[in-house]
Amino acid sequence: MDPADLDDKLVTRFVQVLRSADDLFKSPDGGCLSPLGEYNLNLGIQKVVEPDIIATARDKPGAYDGHPFIVEAAVSLGGKDAKEGITVVRFANRIPLLFEGGADVATRVANGKIKWSSYKIDHKRDKIGVFVSIVSTKVPFKGTGKEYIGDDIIEIQQSVKRALQNCCQQLRAHLTKKNALRDVKERKSRLLKYIPDVSRSVFGILEAMQKRKSEEAESGPRYSSPRKRIAGAGAGVGSSRQQHLKPTESEVFSVLERVSNGDLTEDTIKEHLVEAVEENVNAGIGFDENEEVFGKGGKSKSKKGGEDDDRQAVYLVPIYDDPKTAGNVVIRHPLFDFFPLNA
């Protein structure tokens, strides 16, 4: 058929058929493009902005209307002369775009498509720098000035979003460890703050108990009140863990003997409490407060618990069998039913 014989309807139909058969044509691989490079992007941002932390990422090459493109992105926190909120810096084929940034695809994705709170980042208070570089054989500029790239091309919009999300995931891993380390330090300072009062109170109770024991040895045993006798009669009923934690008479006598001999004082109690805080304050965090936030190779260092650790793991598992048939105790609550399961 002679192309001159084609009318508008046939041309439109021909284009629709070609677009519906995209799977038959191989997309360009982007080998002809020359992107900026994550290393150069990272190096330039560190030299100019001097951020506290930075993450870079490159999305896989894409194509739109037969034109290949590559999107590179970087997200930084803090920095010299940085402003609160999101600051977007855009590049197209290594050339910075300085005007009409509000309508650019990078700005709209950063402000509307990224949920910053999911990555431990406050987009209103934190100083966030967003850097996006797009290279293509045909950059889809909008307007006569060619100062911004529109967000109407879904392929470029999704590529920018994936690159920024990749950067944010790297920052979240770092910020999570940093926040955990900060929580450890705050917990430790709170515990150490109350150690003098706790040691003074515990030593006062032990002194009163030792004084009462010495008086009983001189004038005979005292009879307890009816309430305490009833409580003592039911002391044998309870879980094995409660019976394990309850001290025996010999243990109580040994502690009171140390108090009377001067081996156990307020200062020794304080020292033991400080040691307990130092040993257990990092429980469940996975790293020591003296370690770096990232270990060698970018992985966090872990600290194994001692062999005499009395902590128990708690799991939420689905109940497939009726717990009542197993003889378990059911704890009723207006919001839930709790069934303790034996491991």
C-alpha positions as CSV (number, residue, x, y, z in Angstrom):
1,M,0.0,0.0,0.0
2,D,1.2,3.4,-0.9
3,P,1.8,5.5,2.3
4,A,0.1,8.4,0.6
5,D,-3.1,6.4,0.5
6,L,-3.3,6.1,4.3
7,D,-5.8,8.3,6.0
8,D,-5.8,9.5,9.6
9,K,-7.8,6.6,10.9
10,L,-5.4,4.0,9.4
11,V,-2.4,5.8,10.7
12,T,-3.9,6.0,14.2
13,R,-4.8,2.3,14.1
14,F,-1.3,1.4,12.9
15,V,0.3,3.3,15.8
16,Q,-2.0,1.6,18.3
17,V,-1.1,-1.8,16.9
18,L,2.6,-1.1,17.2
19,R,2.2,0.1,20.8
20,S,0.3,-2.9,21.8
21,A,3.1,-5.1,20.4
22,D,5.8,-3.7,22.6
23,D,6.8,-7.2,23.7
24,L,7.9,-8.0,20.2
25,F,10.5,-5.3,20.2
26,K,13.5,-5.3,22.4
27,S,13.9,-2.1,24.5
28,P,17.2,-0.3,24.3
29,D,19.7,-1.2,27.1
30,G,21.1,2.2,27.8
31,G,24.6,1.3,26.8
32,C,24.8,4.4,24.6
33,L,24.3,6.7,27.6
34,S,26.9,8.3,29.8
35,P,25.5,8.7,33.3
36,L,27.1,10.8,36.0
37,G,27.9,7.9,38.2
38,E,27.1,7.2,41.8
39,Y,30.7,7.9,42.9
40,N,30.9,11.3,41.2
41,L,27.5,12.2,42.5
42,N,28.4,11.2,46.1
43,L,31.8,13.0,45.9
44,G,30.3,16.2,44.5
45,I,27.6,16.4,47.2
46,Q,30.0,15.7,50.0
47,K,32.3,18.5,48.7
48,V,29.6,21.1,48.2
49,V,26.9,20.3,50.8
50,E,29.0,18.5,53.4
51,P,26.0,16.4,54.7
52,D,25.9,14.3,57.9
53,I,24.9,11.2,55.9
54,I,24.3,10.5,52.3
55,A,23.0,7.6,50.2
56,T,23.1,7.1,46.5
57,A,21.4,4.7,44.1
58,R,21.0,4.1,40.3
59,D,17.9,2.5,38.9
60,K,18.0,0.0,36.1
61,P,17.9,1.5,32.6
62,G,14.5,2.1,31.1
63,A,13.0,3.4,27.9
64,Y,10.0,5.4,26.8
65,D,8.9,5.7,23.1
66,G,12.1,3.9,22.1
67,H,14.4,6.4,23.9
68,P,16.6,4.9,26.7
69,F,17.2,6.7,30.0
70,I,19.0,6.2,33.3
71,V,18.0,7.8,36.6
72,E,20.5,8.3,39.4
73,A,19.5,9.7,42.8
74,A,21.0,10.7,46.1
75,V,19.4,11.7,49.4
76,S,21.4,13.6,52.1
77,L,20.6,14.6,55.6
78,G,22.1,17.8,57.2
79,G,24.9,19.7,55.7
80,K,26.4,23.2,55.5
81,D,23.8,26.0,54.9
82,A,21.1,23.4,54.5
83,K,17.5,24.4,55.1
84,E,14.7,22.5,56.9
85,G,12.5,20.6,54.6
86,I,13.1,19.0,51.2
87,T,15.5,20.7,48.8
88,V,15.6,19.2,45.3
89,V,18.5,19.6,42.9
90,R,18.0,18.4,39.3
91,F,20.3,17.4,36.5
92,A,19.5,16.5,32.9
93,N,22.3,15.0,30.8
94,R,24.8,16.3,33.4
95,I,23.4,19.9,33.1
96,P,21.8,21.4,36.2
97,L,18.2,22.6,35.9
98,L,17.8,25.9,37.8
99,F,14.3,27.2,37.0
100,E,10.7,26.0,37.2
101,G,11.6,23.3,39.7
102,G,8.1,23.0,41.1
103,A,6.7,21.3,38.1
104,D,9.6,18.9,37.6
105,V,9.1,15.2,38.0
106,A,11.8,15.0,40.7
107,T,10.2,17.6,42.9
108,R,6.7,16.1,42.6
109,V,7.9,12.6,43.3
110,A,9.9,13.8,46.4
111,N,7.0,15.8,47.8
112,G,4.1,13.6,46.9
113,K,5.2,10.0,46.2
114,I,7.7,9.3,49.0
115,K,6.4,8.6,52.5
116,W,9.3,10.0,54.5
117,S,8.0,9.0,57.9
118,S,8.3,5.3,56.9
119,Y,12.1,5.8,56.7
120,K,12.5,7.5,60.1
121,I,12.8,10.9,58.4
122,D,10.8,14.0,59.2
123,H,10.3,15.9,55.9
124,K,9.3,19.1,57.7
125,R,12.0,19.4,60.3
126,D,15.0,17.5,58.9
127,K,17.3,19.0,56.4
128,I,16.8,16.8,53.4
129,G,18.7,17.1,50.1
130,V,17.3,15.3,47.1
131,F,19.5,15.0,44.0
132,V,18.2,13.5,40.8
133,S,20.1,13.1,37.6
134,I,18.4,11.9,34.4
135,V,20.3,11.1,31.2
136,S,18.6,10.1,27.9
137,T,19.0,10.3,24.2
138,K,15.9,12.5,24.3
139,V,15.1,14.2,27.6
140,P,11.3,15.0,27.7
141,F,11.6,18.7,28.6
142,K,8.4,20.7,29.0
143,G,8.0,24.3,28.1
144,T,9.9,26.5,25.7
145,G,12.8,27.1,28.2
146,K,13.5,23.4,28.7
147,E,14.0,23.9,32.4
148,Y,12.0,21.0,33.8
149,I,11.0,17.5,33.0
150,G,7.3,16.7,33.3
151,D,5.8,13.9,35.3
152,D,3.4,12.7,32.6
153,I,5.9,10.0,31.5
154,I,5.1,7.1,33.8
155,E,8.3,5.2,33.1
156,I,10.5,8.1,34.2
157,Q,8.3,8.9,37.2
158,Q,8.5,5.3,38.5
159,S,12.2,5.1,37.9
160,V,12.8,8.3,40.0
161,K,10.6,6.9,42.7
162,R,12.4,3.6,42.9
163,A,15.8,5.3,43.0
164,L,14.7,7.6,45.8
165,Q,13.2,4.7,47.8
166,N,16.4,2.8,47.4
167,C,18.3,5.8,49.0
168,C,15.7,6.1,51.8
169,Q,16.0,2.4,52.6
170,Q,19.8,2.8,53.1
171,L,19.2,5.8,55.3
172,R,16.6,4.0,57.4
173,A,19.0,1.2,58.2
174,H,21.5,3.7,59.5
175,L,18.9,5.9,61.4
176,T,17.4,2.8,63.0
177,K,20.7,1.8,64.6
178,K,21.5,5.4,65.5
179,N,18.1,5.8,67.2
180,A,18.5,2.5,69.0
181,L,22.0,3.6,70.3
182,R,20.5,6.9,71.5
183,D,17.7,5.0,73.3
184,V,20.3,2.8,75.0
185,K,22.2,5.8,76.3
186,E,19.0,7.5,77.5
187,R,17.9,4.3,79.3
188,K,21.3,3.9,80.9
189,S,21.3,7.5,82.2
190,R,17.8,7.1,83.6
191,L,18.8,3.8,85.4
192,L,22.0,5.3,86.8
193,K,20.1,8.3,88.0
194,Y,18.0,6.3,90.5
195,I,20.7,3.8,91.6
196,P,21.8,5.9,94.7
197,D,18.2,6.1,96.0
198,V,17.5,2.4,95.3
199,S,20.7,1.3,97.0
200,R,19.9,3.4,100.0
201,S,16.4,2.1,100.3
202,V,17.5,-1.6,99.8
203,F,20.2,-1.3,102.4
204,G,17.7,0.3,104.8
205,I,15.4,-2.6,104.4
206,L,18.2,-5.1,105.0
207,E,19.3,-3.3,108.1
208,A,15.7,-3.4,109.4
209,M,15.5,-7.1,108.7
210,Q,18.8,-7.7,110.4
211,K,17.8,-5.8,113.4
212,R,14.5,-7.7,113.7
213,K,16.4,-11.0,113.4
214,S,18.7,-10.1,116.2
215,E,15.8,-9.1,118.4
216,E,14.1,-12.4,117.7
217,A,17.2,-14.2,118.6
218,E,17.3,-12.4,122.0
219,S,13.5,-12.3,123.0
220,G,12.1,-15.2,120.9
221,P,10.2,-15.3,117.6
222,R,7.4,-12.9,116.9
223,Y,4.0,-14.0,115.8
224,S,2.9,-12.7,112.4
225,S,-0.4,-11.2,111.7
226,P,-3.4,-13.3,110.5
227,R,-3.1,-11.8,107.0
228,K,0.6,-12.8,106.8
229,R,-0.2,-16.3,108.1
230,I,-2.8,-16.8,105.4
231,A,-0.4,-15.5,102.8
232,G,2.2,-17.9,104.0
233,A,-0.2,-20.8,103.9
234,G,-0.9,-20.1,100.2
235,A,2.8,-19.6,99.4
236,G,3.1,-23.1,98.0
237,V,0.5,-22.4,95.3
238,G,1.9,-20.6,92.3
239,S,4.0,-21.1,89.2
240,S,7.4,-22.8,89.3
241,R,9.0,-19.5,88.2
242,Q,7.7,-17.6,91.2
243,Q,8.9,-20.4,93.6
244,H,12.3,-20.3,91.9
245,L,12.6,-16.5,92.4
246,K,11.5,-16.7,96.1
247,P,14.6,-16.8,98.3
248,T,15.1,-19.6,100.8
249,E,15.6,-19.2,104.5
250,S,19.3,-20.0,104.2
251,E,19.7,-17.4,101.4
252,V,18.0,-14.7,103.6
253,F,20.2,-15.6,106.6
254,S,23.3,-15.4,104.4
255,V,22.5,-11.9,103.2
256,L,21.7,-10.7,106.7
257,E,24.9,-12.2,107.9
258,R,26.8,-10.2,105.3
259,V,25.0,-7.1,106.4
260,S,25.9,-7.6,110.1
261,N,29.6,-8.4,109.2
262,G,29.9,-5.2,107.1
263,D,30.5,-7.2,103.8
264,L,27.3,-5.9,102.3
265,T,27.0,-2.1,102.5
266,E,25.2,0.6,100.6
267,D,28.3,1.2,98.4
268,T,28.5,-2.5,97.4
269,I,24.9,-2.6,96.5
270,K,25.4,0.5,94.4
271,E,28.4,-1.1,92.6
272,H,26.4,-4.3,91.9
273,L,23.5,-2.2,90.5
274,V,25.9,-0.3,88.2
275,E,27.4,-3.5,87.0
276,A,23.9,-4.9,86.3
277,V,22.9,-1.8,84.3
278,E,26.2,-2.0,82.3
279,E,25.5,-5.7,81.4
280,N,21.8,-5.6,80.7
281,V,21.2,-2.1,79.3
282,N,22.0,-3.3,75.7
283,A,19.8,-6.4,75.9
284,G,17.9,-6.9,72.7
285,I,19.7,-4.1,70.8
286,G,22.4,-6.2,69.1
287,F,25.4,-3.9,69.6
288,D,27.4,-2.3,72.4
289,E,27.2,1.4,73.0
290,N,31.0,1.7,72.4
291,E,30.7,0.1,69.0
292,E,30.3,2.1,65.8
293,V,26.8,2.4,64.3
294,F,28.0,0.3,61.3
295,G,30.4,-2.5,61.6
296,K,32.9,-3.7,59.0
297,G,31.2,-4.2,55.7
298,G,28.2,-2.1,56.6
299,K,26.7,-4.8,58.9
300,S,25.8,-4.2,62.5
301,K,27.8,-6.0,65.1
302,S,26.0,-8.3,67.4
303,K,26.6,-9.2,71.1
304,K,25.7,-12.7,72.2
305,G,24.0,-13.1,75.6
306,G,25.6,-15.0,78.4
307,E,24.9,-18.6,79.1
308,D,23.2,-17.8,82.4
309,D,20.8,-15.3,80.8
310,D,17.3,-15.8,82.3
311,R,15.4,-13.9,79.7
312,Q,12.8,-15.9,77.7
313,A,11.7,-15.3,74.2
314,V,8.0,-14.5,73.7
315,Y,6.2,-15.5,70.4
316,L,2.8,-14.8,69.1
317,V,1.6,-18.0,67.3
318,P,-1.8,-18.9,65.8
319,I,-3.8,-21.4,67.9
320,Y,-5.1,-24.3,65.8
321,D,-6.3,-26.5,68.7
322,D,-8.7,-25.6,71.4
323,P,-6.5,-24.5,74.4
324,K,-9.1,-25.6,76.8
325,T,-8.6,-29.2,75.9
326,A,-4.9,-28.9,76.8
327,G,-5.7,-27.7,80.3
328,N,-4.1,-24.3,80.0
329,V,-5.2,-21.3,82.1
330,V,-7.1,-18.8,80.1
331,I,-6.7,-15.1,80.9
332,R,-9.8,-13.2,79.9
333,H,-9.7,-9.5,78.9
334,P,-12.3,-7.3,77.2
335,L,-10.0,-6.9,74.2
336,F,-8.4,-10.3,74.0
337,D,-8.0,-13.9,75.5
338,F,-4.5,-14.9,76.5
339,F,-3.6,-18.6,76.4
340,P,-0.1,-19.4,77.8
341,L,1.4,-22.2,75.7
342,N,4.2,-24.5,77.0
343,A,7.2,-24.6,74.6
